[in-house]
């Protein structure tokens, strides 16, 4: 007696399901871009740490090119940002690419000056010459910039206090006009003034 599993209809449906699953998997929805979303990060000894998936849902900027590097399974590995050619330095009205902050993360750093340590990796050929960051909330952005080298490094920024912080702004700096130059960011650490953590990157 032939098994019902070998019935042509069952075999056809099974083949269609396998084909549909293969097509869906080949599209890699786990690696699609996510909509901007506030991030809580992790708090370690009074410092806010943003890495991994906490960098995976930023708000875009018209002045920049943005790409989130993800693993095969969709886990965020790095945030790549580049400034478009001929862009001037950021103005107080510019927001840059923004890492949105959840209320508990924002409360840690609102109304307090401090340091932002950004761990970066160079991009092949097109590493920017500098990076600017800002705490953003009520009022104009106060950008703080540092030169960077085409080497993996931790760059420290001393940032002024901002009221009602809700995001961290990021903006590469470049005077080149041939390509979009930028950096790859793998970790951001925000150390508010008075935090019980060593003031070194």
DOZARO-321866 format. One record per residue: x, y, z of N, C-alpha, C, O in turn. Coordinates in steps of 0.2 Angstrom, whole numbers, padded with zeros to 4 digits, always signed. Example, Ala and Ser with C-alpha at 12.3 -4.5 7.8 and 13.67 -1.06 7.14 Angstrom:
// residues 2
+0066-0028+0039+0062-0022+0039+0066-0016+0039+0071-0017+0042
+0064-0011+0035+0068-0005+0036+0064+0000+0039+0067+0006+0040
END
This chain:
// residues 201
+0004-0006+0000+0000+0000+0000+0004+0006+0000+0009+0007+0004
+0003+0011-0005+0007+0017-0005+0006+0022+0000+0000+0023+0002
+0011+0025+0003+0010+0030+0008+0007+0036+0006+0008+0038+0000
+0002+0039+0010-0001+0045+0007+0004+0051+0006+0003+0056+0003
+0010+0050+0010+0016+0055+0009+0018+0055+0002+0021+0060+0000
+0017+0050-0002+0020+0050-0009+0015+0052-0014+0016+0051-0020
+0009+0054-0011+0004+0056-0016+0006+0062-0020+0009+0067-0017
+0005+0063-0026+0007+0069-0030+0005+0075-0028+0009+0080-0028
-0001+0076-0025-0003+0082-0022+0001+0084-0016+0003+0090-0016
+0002+0080-0012+0007+0081-0006+0014+0083-0008+0017+0087-0005
+0016+0079-0013+0023+0081-0015+0024+0088-0018+0028+0091-0017
+0018+0089-0022+0018+0096-0025+0018+0102-0020+0022+0107-0021
+0014+0101-0015+0013+0106-0010+0020+0106-0006+0022+0112-0004
+0023+0101-0004+0029+0101-0001+0034+0104-0005+0038+0108-0002
+0035+0103-0011+0040+0106-0016+0039+0114-0016+0043+0118-0016
+0032+0116-0016+0031+0123-0016+0033+0126-0010+0035+0132-0010
+0032+0123-0004+0033+0126+0002+0041+0127+0003+0043+0132+0005
+0045+0122+0001+0052+0122+0001+0055+0127-0004+0059+0131-0002
+0052+0128-0010+0054+0133-0014+0052+0140-0011+0057+0145-0012
+0046+0141-0008+0045+0148-0005+0049+0149+0001+0052+0155+0001
+0051+0144+0005+0056+0145+0010+0062+0147+0008+0066+0152+0011
+0065+0144+0002+0071+0145+0000+0072+0152-0003+0077+0156-0002
+0066+0155-0006+0066+0161-0009+0066+0167-0003+0070+0172-0004
+0062+0165+0002+0062+0170+0007+0068+0170+0011+0070+0176+0013
+0072+0165+0012+0078+0165+0015+0083+0168+0011+0088+0172+0014
+0083+0168+0004+0088+0171+0000+0087+0178+0000+0092+0182-0001
+0081+0181+0002+0080+0188+0002+0083+0191+0009+0084+0197+0009
+0085+0187+0013+0088+0189+0020+0085+0194+0023+0088+0200+0025
+0078+0193+0025+0075+0199+0029+0078+0200+0035+0077+0206+0038
+0082+0195+0038+0085+0197+0045+0091+0202+0044+0093+0205+0049
+0093+0204+0038+0098+0209+0037+0095+0216+0034+0099+0220+0032
+0088+0216+0033+0085+0222+0031+0086+0228+0036+0087+0227+0042
+0086+0234+0034+0087+0240+0038+0081+0240+0043+0075+0238+0041
+0082+0242+0049+0077+0243+0054+0074+0251+0054+0078+0255+0053
+0068+0252+0056+0066+0259+0057+0070+0262+0063+0071+0258+0067
+0071+0268+0063+0074+0272+0069+0070+0270+0075+0064+0270+0075
+0074+0268+0080+0071+0266+0087+0075+0269+0092+0081+0268+0092
+0072+0271+0098+0076+0273+0104+0080+0267+0107+0077+0261+0107
+0086+0268+0109+0090+0263+0112+0092+0264+0119+0093+0269+0121
+0091+0258+0123+0093+0259+0130+0100+0258+0131+0103+0260+0136
+0104+0254+0127+0111+0252+0128+0112+0248+0135+0107+0245+0137
+0118+0249+0137+0119+0246+0144+0123+0251+0148+0126+0255+0146
+0121+0251+0154+0125+0256+0159+0130+0252+0163+0128+0247+0167
+0136+0254+0163+0141+0251+0166+0145+0256+0171+0148+0260+0168
+0144+0255+0177+0148+0260+0182+0147+0267+0180+0151+0271+0180
+0140+0269+0179+0138+0276+0177+0139+0278+0170+0138+0284+0169
+0142+0274+0166+0143+0276+0159+0138+0272+0154+0136+0266+0156
+0136+0275+0149+0131+0272+0144+0135+0269+0139+0139+0273+0135
+0134+0263+0137+0137+0259+0132+0132+0257+0126+0127+0255+0128
+0134+0259+0120+0130+0258+0114+0134+0254+0110+0139+0257+0107
+0133+0248+0109+0136+0243+0104+0132+0238+0101+0126+0237+0104
+0134+0234+0096+0129+0229+0094+0123+0232+0091+0123+0237+0088
+0117+0228+0093+0111+0231+0091+0109+0237+0093+0104+0240+0090
+0112+0240+0098+0110+0247+0100+0113+0252+0095+0111+0258+0095
+0117+0250+0090+0119+0254+0084+0115+0253+0078+0116+0256+0073
+0110+0248+0079+0107+0245+0073+0101+0249+0070+0098+0247+0065
+0098+0254+0073+0092+0257+0071+0093+0265+0072+0089+0268+0075
+0098+0268+0068+0099+0275+0069+0094+0279+0064+0091+0276+0060
+0093+0285+0066+0089+0290+0061+0094+0293+0056+0100+0295+0058
+0092+0292+0050+0096+0294+0044+0097+0302+0044+0094+0306+0047
+0102+0304+0040+0103+0311+0039+0104+0313+0031+0107+0309+0028
+0101+0318+0028+0101+0319+0021+0108+0321+0019+0110+0320+0013
+0113+0323+0024+0119+0325+0022+0124+0319+0022+0130+0320+0020
+0122+0313+0024+0126+0307+0025+0123+0301+0021+0118+0301+0019
+0128+0296+0020+0127+0290+0018+0127+0285+0024+0132+0285+0028
+0122+0281+0025+0122+0277+0031+0121+0269+0029+0117+0268+0024
+0124+0265+0032+0124+0258+0031+0125+0254+0038+0130+0256+0041
+0121+0250+0040+0122+0246+0046+0124+0239+0043+0121+0235+0040
+0130+0237+0046+0133+0231+0044+0131+0225+0049+0131+0226+0055
+0128+0220+0046+0125+0215+0050+0128+0208+0048+0130+0207+0043
+0127+0204+0053+0129+0197+0052+0124+0193+0048+0119+0196+0046
+0126+0187+0046+0121+0183+0042+0114+0182+0046+0109+0182+0042
+0114+0182+0052+0108+0181+0056+0105+0188+0058+0100+0188+0062
+0108+0193+0056+0105+0200+0057+0107+0204+0063+0105+0209+0064
+0112+0201+0066+0115+0205+0072+0119+0211+0070+0123+0210+0065
+0118+0216+0073+0122+0222+0071+0129+0221+0073+0131+0220+0078
+0134+0222+0068+0141+0222+0069+0144+0229+0069+0149+0230+0073
+0142+0234+0065+0145+0240+0065+0140+0245+0061+0136+0243+0058
+0141+0251+0063+0137+0257+0059+0142+0260+0055+0147+0263+0057
+0141+0261+0048+0145+0264+0044+0142+0271+0042+0136+0271+0039
+0145+0276+0042+0142+0283+0040+0147+0286+0036+0153+0286+0037
+0145+0290+0031+0150+0294+0027+0146+0300+0025+0140+0301+0024
+0150+0306+0025+0147+0312+0023+0148+0313+0015+0153+0311+0012
+0143+0316+0012+0142+0317+0005+0148+0322+0003+0149+0326+0007
+0150+0322-0003+0155+0326-0005+0153+0333-0005+0147+0335-0006
+0158+0338-0004+0156+0345-0004+0152+0347+0002+0150+0353+0002
+0151+0343+0007+0147+0345+0012+0151+0350+0017+0157+0348+0019
+0149+0355+0019+0153+0360+0024+0152+0356+0031+0149+0351+0032
+0156+0359+0036+0156+0356+0043+0149+0357+0045+0145+0361+0043
+0147+0353+0050+0140+0353+0052+0138+0360+0056+0142+0362+0060
+0132+0362+0055+0130+0368+0058+0126+0366+0064+0124+0361+0065
+0124+0371+0069+0120+0370+0074+0113+0367+0073+0110+0364+0077
+0111+0369+0067+0104+0366+0064+0104+0359+0062+0099+0356+0061
+0110+0357+0060+0111+0350+0058+0111+0345+0063+0114+0346+0068
+0107+0339+0062+0107+0334+0067+0112+0328+0066+0113+0325+0070
+0114+0327+0059+0118+0321+0058+0114+0315+0058+0108+0315+0060
+0118+0309+0058+0115+0303+0059+0114+0302+0067+0119+0304+0071
+0108+0300+0069+0106+0301+0076+0105+0294+0079+0101+0290+0076
+0109+0292+0085+0107+0287+0089+0102+0289+0094+0103+0292+0099
+0096+0287+0093+0090+0289+0097+0091+0285+0104+0093+0279+0104
+0089+0289+0109+0090+0286+0116+0083+0285+0120+0079+0289+0119
+0083+0279+0123+0077+0278+0127+0077+0282+0133+0083+0285+0135
+0072+0283+0136+0071+0288+0142+0077+0287+0148+0080+0291+0150
+0078+0280+0149+0082+0279+0155+0089+0280+0153+0093+0282+0157
+0091+0279+0146+0098+0281+0144+0099+0289+0144+0104+0291+0146
+0094+0292+0141+0094+0299+0141+0094+0303+0147+0098+0308+0148
+0091+0300+0152+0091+0303+0159+0098+0303+0162+0100+0307+0166
+0102+0298+0160+0109+0297+0163+0113+0303+0161+0118+0305+0165
+0112+0305+0155+0117+0310+0152+0114+0317+0151+0117+0322+0149
+0107+0318+0153+0104+0325+0152+0107+0330+0157+0108+0328+0163
+0108+0336+0154+0110+0342+0159+0117+0340+0162+0119+0343+0167
+0121+0336+0159+0128+0335+0162+0133+0335+0156+0132+0331+0151
+0138+0338+0157+0144+0338+0152+0147+0331+0153+0146+0328+0158
+0152+0329+0149+0155+0323+0149+0159+0321+0143+0162+0326+0140
+0161+0315+0142+0165+0313+0137+0161+0308+0133+0157+0304+0135
+0162+0308+0126+0160+0303+0122+0166+0299+0119+0169+0302+0115
+0166+0293+0120+0172+0289+0117+0169+0285+0111+0164+0281+0112
+0172+0286+0105+0169+0282+0099+0174+0277+0097+0180+0280+0095
+0173+0271+0097+0178+0266+0094+0176+0265+0087+0171+0264+0084
+0181+0267+0083+0180+0267+0075+0185+0262+0072+0191+0260+0074
+0183+0260+0066+0188+0256+0061+0188+0260+0055+0183+0263+0053
+0193+0260+0051+0194+0264+0045+0190+0260+0040+0189+0254+0040
+0188+0264+0035+0185+0261+0029+0190+0261+0023+0195+0265+0023
+0190+0256+0019+0195+0255+0014+0195+0261+0009+0190+0263+0006
+0201+0265+0009+0202+0270+0004+0198+0277+0006+0201+0282+0006
+0192+0276+0009+0188+0282+0010+0187+0284+0017+0181+0286+0019
+0192+0283+0021+0191+0285+0028+0191+0293+0029+0195+0296+0026
+0186+0296+0033+0186+0303+0033+0192+0306+0037+0195+0302+0041
+0193+0312+0037+0198+0315+0040+0197+0317+0047+0201+0319+0052
+0190+0317+0049+0188+0319+0056+0181+0316+0057+0178+0314+0053
+0179+0317+0063+0172+0315+0065+0170+0320+0070+0173+0323+0075
+0163+0322+0070+0160+0327+0075+0154+0323+0078+0151+0319+0075
+0154+0325+0084+0148+0322+0088+0144+0327+0092+0147+0333+0093
+0138+0326+0094+0135+0330+0098+0130+0327+0103+0127+0322+0100
+0128+0329+0109+0122+0327+0112+0117+0332+0110+0118+0338+0109
+0111+0329+0109+0105+0333+0106+0099+0332+0110+0097+0327+0112
+0096+0338+0111+0090+0338+0115+0086+0345+0113+0085+0346+0107
+0085+0349+0118+0082+0355+0117+0087+0360+0116+0092+0361+0120
+0086+0364+0110+0091+0369+0108+0096+0366+0102+0095+0360+0100
+0100+0371+0100+0104+0369+0094+0110+0364+0096+0112+0364+0102
+0112+0360+0091+0117+0355+0092+0123+0359+0093+0125+0363+0089
+0127+0357+0098+0134+0359+0099+0139+0354+0097+0141+0349+0101
+0142+0354+0091+0146+0349+0088+0153+0350+0091+0156+0355+0091
+0156+0344+0092+0163+0344+0095+0167+0339+0090+0164+0334+0089
+0172+0341+0087+0175+0338+0082+0182+0336+0084+0186+0339+0088
+0185+0330+0081+0192+0328+0082+0194+0325+0075+0190+0322+0071
+0201+0326+0074+0204+0323+0068+0204+0315+0070+0205+0313+0075
+0204+0311+0064+0205+0304+0065+0210+0302+0060+0211+0305+0055
+0213+0296+0061+0218+0293+0057+0215+0286+0054+0210+0284+0057
+0218+0284+0048+0215+0278+0045+0217+0272+0049+0220+0267+0046
+0216+0272+0055+0218+0266+0059+0212+0265+0064+0209+0269+0066
+0212+0259+0066+0207+0257+0072+0209+0261+0078+0215+0260+0080
+0204+0264+0081+0206+0268+0087+0200+0270+0091+0194+0269+0089
+0201+0273+0097+0195+0276+0101+0197+0283+0101+0202+0286+0103
+0192+0287+0099+0192+0294+0099+0188+0297+0104+0182+0296+0105
+0191+0302+0108+0187+0305+0114+0185+0312+0112+0189+0316+0109
+0179+0314+0114+0176+0320+0113+0173+0323+0120+0170+0319+0123
+0175+0329+0122+0173+0332+0128+0167+0336+0126+0167+0341+0122
+0161+0334+0128+0155+0337+0126+0151+0341+0131+0152+0339+0137
+0148+0347+0129+0145+0351+0134+0138+0348+0136+0136+0344+0133
+0135+0351+0142+0129+0348+0144+0123+0350+0139+0124+0355+0136
+0118+0346+0138+0112+0348+0134+0106+0346+0138+0106+0341+0141
+0101+0350+0138+0095+0349+0141+0090+0344+0137+0090+0344+0131
+0087+0339+0141+0083+0335+0138+0086+0331+0133+0083+0331+0127
+0091+0328+0134+0095+0324+0128+0090+0318+0126+0087+0315+0130
+0090+0318+0119+0086+0312+0117+0090+0308+0111+0087+0303+0108
+0096+0310+0110+0100+0307+0104+0107+0309+0105+0109+0314+0108
+0111+0305+0101+0118+0307+0100+0119+0308+0092+0117+0303+0089
+0122+0313+0090+0123+0315+0083+0130+0313+0081+0134+0314+0085
+0130+0310+0075+0137+0308+0072+0137+0311+0065+0133+0311+0061
+0143+0314+0064+0144+0317+0057+0152+0317+0055+0156+0320+0058
+0154+0313+0050+0161+0313+0048+0162+0319+0045+0158+0323+0043
+0169+0321+0044+0171+0327+0041+0176+0326+0036+0180+0321+0037
+0175+0329+0030+0180+0328+0025+0179+0334+0020+0174+0337+0019
+0185+0336+0017+0186+0341+0012+0186+0338+0005+0187+0342+0000
+0186+0332+0005+0187+0328-0002+0181+0329-0006+0175+0329-0003
+0181+0329-0012+0175+0330-0017+0174+0324-0021+0169+0324-0025
+0178+0319-0021+0178+0314-0026+0173+0308-0024+0169+0305-0028
+0173+0307-0017+0169+0301-0014+0166+0303-0008+0167+0309-0005
+0161+0299-0005+0158+0300+0001+0163+0297+0006+0165+0291+0006
+0166+0301+0011+0171+0298+0016+0168+0298+0022+0164+0302+0024
+0170+0292+0026+0167+0291+0032+0171+0286+0037+0177+0286+0036
+0167+0283+0042+0170+0279+0046+0166+0273+0048+0160+0273+0046
+0168+0268+0051+0164+0263+0054+0165+0263+0061+0170+0263+0064
+0159+0263+0064+0158+0264+0072+0156+0257+0075+0151+0255+0073
+0160+0255+0080+0158+0249+0083+0156+0249+0090+0153+0245+0093
+0157+0255+0093+0155+0256+0100+0155+0263+0102+0159+0267+0100
+0150+0265+0106+0150+0272+0108+0149+0272+0116+0145+0268+0119
+0154+0275+0120+0153+0275+0127+0152+0283+0129+0156+0287+0127
+0147+0284+0133+0146+0291+0135+0147+0291+0143+0144+0287+0147
+0152+0295+0145+0153+0295+0152+0151+0302+0155+0155+0307+0153
+0146+0303+0158+0144+0309+0161+0148+0312+0166+0151+0308+0170
+0149+0318+0167+0153+0321+0173+0151+0318+0179+0145+0318+0181
+0155+0316+0183+0154+0313+0190+0153+0306+0190+0151+0303+0195
+0153+0303+0184+0151+0295+0184+0157+0292+0188+0163+0294+0187
+0155+0287+0191+0160+0283+0195+0164+0278+0190+0164+0272+0191
+0167+0280+0185+0171+0276+0180+0177+0280+0178+0177+0286+0178
+0182+0277+0177+0188+0280+0175+0187+0284+0169+0184+0282+0164
+0190+0290+0169+0189+0295+0163+0194+0293+0158+0197+0298+0155
+0195+0287+0156+0199+0285+0150+0196+0281+0145+0191+0277+0148
+0197+0281+0139+0193+0277+0134+0194+0270+0136+0191+0265+0132
END
